[in-house]
Amino acid sequence: MKTQAEIVVLGAGIAGLCAARLLHEAGREVLVVARELGEASRVPDALLNPVRGKRGTVALEAEEALEALWDFYPRFTPVRQGILRPVPESDRAVWRQKLQGRRVPHLWLEEGLYLENAGWLETTPLLHRLAEGLNILYANVERLEASTLWLEDGRRVSGRVLVYAGGASGAHLLGLGGRFTPGSVLLTQQHFKQARSYGVYVAGHSLGGSYLPHQDRYSPHQTQPHEVEWLLSEAERLLGYRPGWSSSWAGVRYRLDKDYLKPIPGGFALTGFGSAAYFYAPLYARRLLKRLTGHS
């Protein structure tokens, strides 16, 4: 495997793979360096959700992000359309006000807010399709020096431009700061064709969410019994029953508020999306492509 390229992308999560795929399609020489495919982006099913939390916050740049993700993801994997947010009647006036003037297609139903242009997808098939045809070097990175990566085995990888898309586990390499939020997903026995989200979410075979506090540094996370109980109790509020489950997935979300693409020594950092990585990755990969090539 070669250890030099025009553009080196550190990280093979959804942000790194979206960026590498667009750059590769634009004819640039790209080398992806990652510990493993998907990394923290291997959450089983991912929401593409423009209206977040229980306060009805409309995501920044929601309109542009929706346009970019629908232009990109269906090329590689099926995307299931629609998310139901069962907003209590007492809160709907506030939600309506926040949606006013925003170009986010939605309907108010008896059950709540239906986001008709939101959706969800299965992550594993997407990650593998995005990786097809890319040069990927699987290795642990020990340190960075501008656009040069020093690997744990002593090898050196260099490029003209470095794109850091390593997420939570590699943030210490750049000293970016930010917030680290652990969370878990239960793999359910039932398959949910209709995504529902309020406190927790269900989609596909996933029941996910987090109530755990933010941390100021990365630490690997394992699902705890109290998380399982919380997820099931919140699912009962959402669905009216506790779904059966077979196993769990745990990860750490990394968040840099409103600063997802920024210059760093040797290149750019494309990271810090938190739980909205699948929502924003195509938009910011497109912006990175424009920065590096002048083409959108």
ZAGUGU-294108 format. One record per residue: x, y, z of N, C-alpha, C in turn; residue in one letter; residue number from 1. Coordinates in steps of 0.001 Angstrom, whole numbers. Atoms other than C-alpha are relative to their C-alpha. Example, Ala and Ser with C-alpha at 12.3 -4.5 7.8 and 13.67 -1.06 7.14 Angstrom:
REM residues 2
      n.px      n.py      n.pz     ca.px     ca.py     ca.pz      c.px      c.py      c.pz   code   pos
       890     -1190         0     12300     -4500      7800       900      1200         0      a     1
      -820     -1190       -60     13670     -1060      7140      -770      1090       730      s     2
This chain:
REM residues 296
      n.px      n.py      n.pz     ca.px     ca.py     ca.pz      c.px      c.py      c.pz   code   pos
       845     -1202         0         0         0         0       873      1242         0      m     1
      -764     -1241        94      1304      3425      -973      -197       832      1254      k     2
        57      -848     -1191      2026      5925      1782       133      1475      -348      t     3
        22     -1396       431      1860      9133      -255     -1183       206      -924      q     4
      1116      -325       876     -1026     10850     -2001      -175      1513       -35      a     5
       282     -1432        80     -2216     14266     -3112      -795       451      1224      e     6
       856      -325     -1137     -4906     14267      -402       -91     -1218       904      i     7
       125      1069      -988     -4796     12148      2754     -1184       322       894      v     8
      1177      -134      -869     -8096     11675      4591       208      -906      1194      v     9
      -160       783     -1219     -7686     10567      8190     -1374      -258       591      l    10
      1291       385      -535    -10801      8674      9228      -899      -580     -1072      g    11
       903       656       948    -13204      6276      7489     -1390      -127       583      a    12
      1392      -107      -389    -16410      7276      9242      -782       654     -1119      g    13
       837      -526      1065    -19267      8844      7331       561      1309      -565      i    14
      -544     -1261       512    -17599     12282      7080      1202      -255      -904      a    15
     -1190       286       792    -14272     10915      5841      -320      -698     -1300      g    16
       332       734      1217    -15860      8529      3359      -761       861      -997      l    17
       684      -921       920    -18208     11178      1924      1007       918      -688      c    18
     -1012      -887       567    -15258     13525      1454       887      -742      -992      a    19
      -889       763       876    -13012     10846       -24      -706      -400     -1286      a    20
       748       398      1185    -15739      9664     -2397      -154      1168      -982      r    21
       173     -1148       886    -16447     13163     -3777      1332       420      -618      l    22
     -1320      -369       528    -12732     13946     -4138       473     -1016     -1043      l    23
      -369      1065       936    -12116     10591     -5831      -767       154     -1310      h    24
       808      -171      1212    -14995     11206     -8257       409      1241      -786      e    25
      -481     -1210       670    -13513     14625     -9024      1380      -196      -621      a    26
     -1274       305       636    -10318     12912    -10170      1227       278       846      g    27
     -1156      -265      -857     -8126     13712     -7172       566     -1312       545      r    28
      -661      1169      -583     -5597     11233     -5793      -205        41      1516      e    29
       403        -2     -1407     -6930     10278     -2350       456     -1292       669      v    30
      -329      1143      -846     -5597      7979       363      -709       187      1332      l    31
       688       -19     -1285     -7794      7191      3363       811      -832       992      v    32
      -691       710     -1078     -6044      6220      6596      -972      -121      1171      v    33
       974       198     -1072     -8206      4682      9315       332     -1247       791      a    34
      -170      1186      -833     -8131      2250     12182      -901     -1127      -489      r    35
       950       985       493    -11214       498     10779     -1063       711      -824      e    36
      1051      -578       812    -14049      1048      8325     -1200       370       873      l    37
      1190      -434      -716    -16895      3077      9745       272       627      1333      g    38
      -345      -496     -1330    -15392      3602     13174     -1276       334       774      e    39
      1179      -324      -814    -17965      5443     15356     -1263       185      -837      a    40
      1167      -164       868    -20275      5815     12328      -753     -1302      -230      s    41
       653      1282       217    -21292      2157     12551     -1269      -177       833      r    42
      1310        93      -629    -24413      2960     14552      -933      -700      -992      v    43
       697       861       976    -26845       404     13006      -892       745      -995      p    44
       897      -763       867    -29446      2852     11617       134      1471       382      d    45
      -247     -1421      -257    -28969      6615     11274     -1172       843      -473      a    46
      1042      -946       382    -31601      9351     11268       598      1140      -820      l    47
      -323     -1198       773    -31471     12175      8730     -1060      1020       394      l    48
      1049      -715      -729    -33320     14588     10961       279      1498        73      n    49
      -250     -1435       -14    -33626     18362     10406      -612       749      1186      p    50
       629      -649     -1153    -35705     19109     13547       330      -833      1226      v    51
      -686       807      -991    -33909     18039     16684      -496       266      1416      r    52
       291      -129     -1420    -34535     17409     20372     -1485       115       303      g    53
      1386      -160      -431    -37719     17919     22376      -460      1452       -65      k    54
       363     -1408       107    -37626     21685     21822      -307       422     -1433      r    55
       321      -312      1386    -38119     21494     18078       997       919      -671      g    56
     -1027      -844       598    -34839     23147     17156       241      -412     -1450      t    57
      -259       284      1412    -34533     23391     13384      1503       132      -239      v    58
     -1452        38       180    -30989     22453     12425       474      1156      -871      a    59
      -629     -1003       847    -28724     25158     11059       230      -575     -1395      l    60
      -219       407      1391    -28561     24958      7270      -789     -1262      -352      e    61
       783      1215       230    -31283     22291      7329      -380      -168     -1463      a    62
       438        91      1393    -32488     23132      3836      1131      -470      -903      e    63
     -1152       383       831    -29020     22874      2273       437     -1433       291      e    64
      -412      1355      -363    -28212     19699      4205      -946     -1039      -582      a    65
       963       938       578    -31433     17995      3079       223      -149     -1504      l    66
      -231        64      1442    -30761     18890      -555      1250      -822      -313      e    67
     -1256       699       264    -27196     17586      -364      -116     -1496       291      a    68
        46      1427      -347    -28018     14291      1365      -892      -783      -959      l    69
       853       717       954    -30868     13414     -1003       660       -85     -1376      w    70
      -746        57      1247    -28585     14185     -3934      1094     -1065        47      d    71
     -1175       859      -147    -25849     11930     -2537      -337     -1438       411      f    72
       167      1344      -559    -27015      8963      -434      -744      -982      -908      y    73
       717       991       817    -29570      7384     -2825       825      -595     -1131      p    74
      -901       589       987    -26724      6806     -5272       651     -1272       524      r    75
      -760      1092      -600    -25285      4273     -2828      -842      -971       829      f    76
       798       871      -865    -28072      2875      -641     -1433       508        48      t    77
      1375      -485      -160    -31862      2999      -155      -107       923      1217      p    78
       274      -921     -1101    -32987      5921      2006     -1505       -36       263      v    79
      1414        55      -369    -36296      5509      3866      -471      1404       355      r    80
       439     -1383      -129    -38297      8702      3753     -1009       154      1140      q    81
       982      -371     -1008    -40160     10350      6650       399      -341      1421      g    82
      -169       213     -1444    -39793     10760     10426     -1217       607       696      i    83
      1118      -494      -795    -42725     11104     12824       505       463      1354      l    84
      -353      -552     -1300    -42160     13380     15846     -1300       179       801      r    85
      1260       -94      -749    -45039     12774     18338        26      1117      1048      p    86
       -94     -1174      -860    -44959     16294     19790     -1297       144       811      v    87
      1215      -225      -785    -47388     16858     22700      -754      1238      -484      p    88
       842     -1105       449    -50302     19158     21892       419      1325       621      e    89
      -352     -1224      -711    -49114     21663     24490      1248       683      -548      s    90
     -1254      -554       520    -45772     22160     22688       -74       376     -1475      d    91
        28      -117      1463    -46974     22358     19094        65      1445      -486      r    92
       -56     -1395       427    -47389     26127     18941      1444       486      -113      a    93
     -1417      -381        28    -43689     26601     19767       703      -630     -1195      v    94
      -609       685      1143    -42662     24032     17179      -419       651     -1315      w    95
       489      -658      1221    -44853     25679     14525       739      1320      -238      r    96
      -683     -1281       119    -43227     29019     15247      1433      -183      -484      q    97
     -1380       235       411    -39725     27585     14859       104      -452     -1456      k    98
       -11       473      1382    -40628     25978     11528      -449      1076      -983      l    99
       516     -1050       870    -42211     29148     10185      1141       663      -785      q   100
     -1000      -625       859    -40261     30507      7248      1135      -910      -414      g   101
     -1050       952       387    -38032     27445      6988      -531      -912     -1103      r   102
       398       862      1120    -38115     25355      3824       290     -1466       343      r   103
      -113      1387      -445    -38386     22054      5667     -1379      -632      -163      v   104
      1330       571       240    -41310     20043      4227      -509      -783      1210      p   105
       558       669     -1175    -43628     18892      7016     -1513        76       -18      h   106
      1447        41      -173    -47193     18036      7941      -304      -181      1477      l   107
       482       249     -1355    -49034     18235     11236     -1136     -1007       -61      w   108
       984      1066       -63    -50921     15003     11854      -545      -107      1418      l   109
       551       200     -1339    -53027     13893     14783      1065      -510       965      e   110
     -1044       577      -857    -50008     11953     16103      1136       967       286      e   111
     -1096      -927      -203    -47606     14852     15743       530       552     -1310      g   112
      -652      -605      1157    -45156     16377     13286       606     -1085      -890      l   113
      -570       941       956    -44360     14364     10164       940       770      -923      y   114
     -1025      -631       830    -41104     15419      8469       153      -836     -1261      l   115
       110       847      1183    -41733     14171      4971      1284       -93      -805      e   116
     -1254        45       739    -38282     14996      3581      1181      -404       880      n   117
     -1018       612      -852    -36374     13604      6557        37     -1496      -308      a   118
       -27      1424       275    -35503      9921      6712      1014      -739       853      g   119
      -983       814      -704    -33212      7147      7858       580     -1014      -974      w   120
      -653       992       849    -30826      4604      6398       781      -995       841      l   121
      -869      1004      -621    -28904      1454      7269      1439       379      -322      e   122
     -1329      -565       200    -25310      2461      7766      1006      -970      -619      t   123
     -1040       924       449    -23311      -708      7070        67      -128     -1510      t   124
       -98        59      1468    -24270     -1115      3386       519      1292      -607      p   125
      -464     -1280       526    -23696      2597      2821      1502       153       154      l   126
     -1429      -159      -243    -20239      2621      4406       818      -862      -956      l   127
      -737       892       905    -19125      -354      2314       -75       488     -1445      h   128
       116      -513      1361    -20470      1156      -904       866      1240      -204      r   129
      -837     -1193       116    -18733      4475      -238      1485      -357       -84      l   130
     -1408       392       -38    -15458      2640       385       467      -697     -1274      a   131
      -379       752      1198    -15548       718     -2904       872       845      -927      e   132
      -881      -669       940    -12652      1679     -5150       922      1035       600      g   133
      -886      -961      -650    -10976      3953     -2590      1271      -691       485      l   134
     -1224       499      -623     -7375      3482     -1473      -101       242      1504      n   135
       144      -111     -1447     -7679      2757      2256      1131      -769       669      i   136
     -1065       605      -789     -4759      2052      4567      -501      -122      1435      l   137
       485       223     -1360     -5865       476      7840      1189       -39       954      y   138
     -1122      -129      -923     -3488      1555     10594      -376       964      1116      a   139
       163      -947     -1098     -3332      3360     13930       967      1167      -181      n   140
      -822     -1199       122     -2036      6932     13803       451       436      1381      v   141
      -566      -369     -1293       278      7924     16619        76      1502       187      e   142
       -63     -1457       -94       758     11623     15832       -63       612     -1382      r   143
        68      -774      1239       330     14315     13199      1046      1098        25      l   144
      -904     -1144       151      2773     16881     11895      -340       655     -1327      e   145
       544      -628      1207      1027     19208      9406      -713     -1070      -822      a   146
       675       987       835        68     16921      6498       714     -1353        -6      s   147
      -693      1283      -140      2273     14025      7654      -557      -759      1197      t   148
       511       868     -1056       900     11115      9696      1087      -996       372      l   149
      -934      1009      -493      3176      8988     11851      -824     -1152       562      w   150
       781      1160      -396      1766      5478     12218       627      -706      1188      l   151
      -453       705     -1200      2036      3277     15268      1132      -970      -311      e   152
     -1038       963       375      4217       793     13342      1273       668      -522      d   153
     -1196      -721       406      6750      3516     12489       -30       559     -1406      g   154
        94      -527      1349      5668      4178      8917      -479      1451        18      r   155
       414     -1388       141      5049      7698      7694      -868       133     -1251      r   156
       913      -250      1123      2139      8767      5466       -52      1504      -219      v   157
        -7     -1441       260      2257     12151      3748      -851       322     -1214      s   158
       788      -488      1116       107     14185      1403       210      1497      -154      g   159
       -68     -1448       166       -57     17651       -39     -1005       690       905      r   160
      1059      -533      -860     -3278     18191      1939      -477     -1111       918      v   161
       586       923      -960     -4545     16493      5087     -1434       427       280      l   162
      1378      -223      -445     -8274     16169      5792      -212      -873      1235      v   163
       247       763     -1221     -8842     15195      9406     -1500      -219       151      y   164
      1400       363      -196    -12166     13347      9725       -77     -1151       990      a   165
      -153      1119      -914    -11235     11137     12651      -975       -60      1152      g   166
      1006        63     -1046    -14066     12033     15045       573       -10      1397      g   167
      -304       -75     -1427    -13925     11468     18790      1337      -634       363      a   168
     -1159       757      -470    -11172      8880     19101      1329       623      -395      s   169
     -1257      -596       428     -8569     10957     17241       117      1483       244      g   170
         7     -1450      -186     -9463     14479     18346      1226       491       759      a   171
     -1186      -410      -774     -6479     14510     20731      1203       271      -899      h   172
     -1133      -195       902     -4135     14407     17719       130      1455      -441      l   173
        -2     -1399       414     -5135     17984     16885      -286       961      1140      l   174
       329      -865     -1125     -6153     19291     20306     -1156       934      -308      g   175
      1112      -829       454     -9472     20505     18920      -970       381      1113      l   176
       991      -251     -1042    -11362     20482     22213     -1324      -645      -364      g   177
      1306       543       327    -15112     19956     21882      -608      -826      1118      g   178
       742       792      -975    -17620     17742     23677      -109     -1443      -462      r   179
        61      1433       280    -17696     13960     23872     -1189      -573       768      f   180
      1231       466      -630    -21076     12343     24544      -190     -1486      -252      t   181
       228      1430       182    -21399      8592     25149     -1489      -307      -150      p   182
      1386       415       191    -24571      6818     24086       -67     -1416      -523      g   183
       173      1397       392    -26013      3451     23152     -1227      -179      -878      s   184
      1123       416       839    -28348      1762     20692      -278     -1463       297      v   185
       416      1391      -135    -30316     -1419     21303      -463      -502     -1361      l   186
       460       623      1243    -30788     -3734     18316     -1277      -766       296      l   187
      1315       530      -339    -34469     -4549     18388      -360     -1208      -859      t   188
       506      1146       751    -36176     -7758     17342     -1028       449     -1039      q   189
       975      -555       931    -38900     -5709     15685       685       920      -999      q   190
      -516      -910      1015    -38206     -3872     12434      -975      1165      -146      h   191
       831     -1193        74    -39519      -292     12402       180       656     -1370      f   192
       -61      -653      1310    -40255       845      8853      -232      1500       133      k   193
       278     -1410      -248    -41619      4136     10190       891       510      1127      q   194
      -856      -577     -1034    -38985      6161     12040      -829       923       883      a   195
       649      -862      -980    -40255      7809     15208      1074       525       939      r   196
     -1040      -592      -838    -38248     10190     17381      -593      1044       926      s   197
       348     -1005     -1010    -39004     12014     20613       623      -460      1312      y   198
      -762       488     -1166    -36495     11626     23448       964     -1092      -404      g   199
      -786      1053       639    -35283      8395     21854      -557      -178     -1409      v   200
       512       244      1340    -35722      7126     18319       -44     -1492      -281      y   201
        12      1352       558    -36690      3898     16595        12       131     -1516      v   202
       -76        63      1456    -35812      3114     12990       702     -1296      -349      a   203
      -598      1284       336    -35035      -180     11317       -26      -931      1199      g   204
      -120       852     -1186    -33769     -2481     14066       672       745      1149      h   205
      -719      -810      -998    -32525       386     16261      -945       728       945      s   206
       583      -869     -1024    -33668      1974     19504      1174       735       623      l   207
     -1186      -727      -428    -31225      4756     20333      -305      1296       705      g   208
       107     -1274      -690    -30625      7826     22418      1036        72      1108      g   209
      -953      -170     -1084    -28547      9220     25260      -479      1059       971      s   210
       247      -992     -1038    -29055     11013     28546      1277       265       793      y   211
     -1252       -94      -742    -25432     10759     29660       648      1376      -197      l   212
      -582     -1343       100    -23484     13976     30351      1172        54      -978      p   213
     -1165      -215       849    -20907     15442     27988      1281      -146       817      h   214
     -1318        85      -613    -17234     14801     28733       951       909      -772      q   215
      -952      -910       664    -14226     16969     27926      1138      -744      -687      d   216
     -1005       786       714    -12132     14111     26520      -597     -1341      -384      r   217
       514      1278       496    -12591     10845     24685       336     -1139       954      y   218
      -196      1244      -735    -13050      7612     26605      -935     -1037      -603      s   219
       876      1017       597    -14369      4359     25060     -1206      -286       892      p   220
      1242       188      -736    -17942      3570     26060      -559     -1402      -215      h   221
       717      1270        69    -19756       327     26831     -1391       197       595      q   222
      1380      -139      -460    -23512        32     27267      -137      -505      1437      t   223
       199       332     -1403    -24500         8     30937     -1456      -404       257      q   224
      1376       422      -291    -27587     -1649     32522      -964      1166       189      p   225
       910     -1129      -206    -29003      1746     33552      -367       666     -1318      h   226
       337      -537      1322    -28811      2880     29896     -1091      -835      -659      e   227
      1001       888       584    -30789      -167     28781     -1372       297       592      v   228
      1274      -286      -660    -33493       553     31352      -553      1349      -459      e   229
       452     -1316       453    -33640      4213     30318      -530       -64     -1421      w   230
       444       117      1379    -33895      3364     26611     -1356      -699       -92      l   231
      1257       739        58    -36674       857     27219     -1158       792       591      l   232
      1068      -802      -602    -38643      3178     29497      -403      1151      -921      s   233
       316     -1063       953    -38378      6019     26949      -703      -556     -1233      e   234
       691       632      1124    -39393      3622     24169     -1458      -262       342      a   235
      1382       233      -426    -42491      2787     26200      -826      1280      -106      e   236
       687     -1286       178    -43381      6502     26222      -266       276     -1481      r   237
        85      -280      1431    -42777      6700     22476      -965      -929      -723      l   238
       735      1023       739    -44450      3465     21392     -1212      -561       737      l   239
      1051       620      -797    -46698      2424     24250       355     -1390       487      g   240
      -462      1319      -449    -44685      -760     24888      1520       -31       -57      y   241
     -1455       192        31    -41134     -2005     25433       348     -1042     -1057      r   242
      -351       983      1032    -39692     -3630     22319      1038     -1006       502      p   243
     -1038       978      -298    -37663     -6823     22578      1288       381      -698      g   244
     -1286      -338       595    -33970     -6487     21874       960     -1166       167      w   245
      -907      1145        14    -31053     -8824     21182      1428       348       356      s   246
     -1376      -397      -277    -27805     -6867     21520        65      1526        27      s   247
      -135     -1453       -90    -26405     -3351     21895      1244       477      -730      s   248
     -1137      -698       604    -24032      -905     20223       275      1217       848      w   249
      -364     -1171      -798    -22132      1802     22100      1027       832      -753      a   250
      -943      -879       659    -20244      4821     20840        90      1339       710      g   251
      -206     -1337      -570    -19090      8365     21597      -146      1022     -1111      v   252
       205     -1064       968    -20388     11372     19677       951      1149       321      r   253
      -945     -1110      -159    -17972     14255     19088      -614      1251      -600      y   254
       693     -1206       439    -19301     17792     18829       884      1245       101      r   255
      -584     -1343        47    -17726     21078     17758     -1115       924      -497      l   256
      1163      -793       356    -20532     23637     17734       271       912     -1187      d   257
        51      -912      1152    -21083     25276     14325      1358       180      -686      k   258
     -1339      -169       564    -17504     24671     13214       468     -1330      -567      d   259
      -234      1354       482    -17565     21475     11202      1086      -103     -1064      y   260
     -1061        -2      1010    -15078     22485      8478       870      1223       244      l   261
      -870     -1134      -300    -12105     24595      9453      1450      -319      -356      k   262
     -1411       219       339     -8468     25091      8424       794      -472      1218      p   263
      -963       454      -998     -5781     23272     10399      1361       -18      -679      i   264
     -1311       105       646     -2001     23053      9809        34     -1163      -988      p   265
       -96      1041      1021     -1583     21142      6557     -1284      -315      -725      g   266
      1233       347       698     -5229     21086      5538     -1253       474       706      g   267
      1302      -340      -566     -8730     20969      7003      -447     -1074       989      f   268
       697       918      -891    -10664     19397      9871     -1456       -49      -426      a   269
      1390       246       360    -14012     17899      8830      -553      -932      1068      l   270
       333       823     -1154    -15422     16718     12131      -865       790       971      t   271
       728      -669     -1071    -17504     17489     15220     -1498       101      -197      g   272
      1431       -72       302    -21019     16777     13914      -893      -552      1106      f   273
       821       618     -1038    -22164     14926     17027      -918     -1051      -586      g   274
       950      1005       481    -25299     12860     16399      -551       342     -1385      s   275
       517      -429      1306    -25963     14768     13151       971      -280     -1132      a   276
     -1025       231      1017    -23012     13344     11195      -597      -434     -1330      a   277
       586       466      1260    -25141     11513      8631      -835      1090      -664      y   278
       796     -1094       544    -27317     14600      8216       874      1016      -732      f   279
      -831     -1078       535    -24478     17051      7535      1144      -459      -908      y   280
     -1222       421       696    -21696     14911      5995        -9       302     -1499      a   281
       -55      -320      1432    -22718     15247      2313       153      1494      -285      p   282
       -98     -1443       214    -23136     19034      2585      1422       490       236      l   283
     -1330      -504      -313    -19769     19613      4235      1080      -678      -832      y   284
      -921       614       952    -17999     17103      1994       -25       774     -1315      a   285
       127      -819      1207    -19335     19134      -927       747      1324       157      r   286
      -697     -1266      -242    -17987     22330       648      1516      -194        34      r   287
     -1432       304        21    -14604     20710      1221       490      -154     -1431      l   288
      -369       170      1404    -14512     19670     -2428       165      1352      -678      l   289
       -92     -1340       605    -15160     23273     -3454      1242       728       473      k   290
     -1203      -655      -520    -12376     24519     -1179      1262      -522      -670      r   291
     -1215       627       515     -9869     22065     -2604       116        48     -1517      l   292
       -53        81      1461    -10836     22103     -6264      -645      1192      -702      t   293
       719     -1098       620    -12980     25176     -6839     -1287      -411      -666      g   294
      1232       518       629    -15863     22921     -8010      -927      -489      1095      h   295
       992       500      -971    -19093     22170     -6131      -579     -1309      -474      s   296
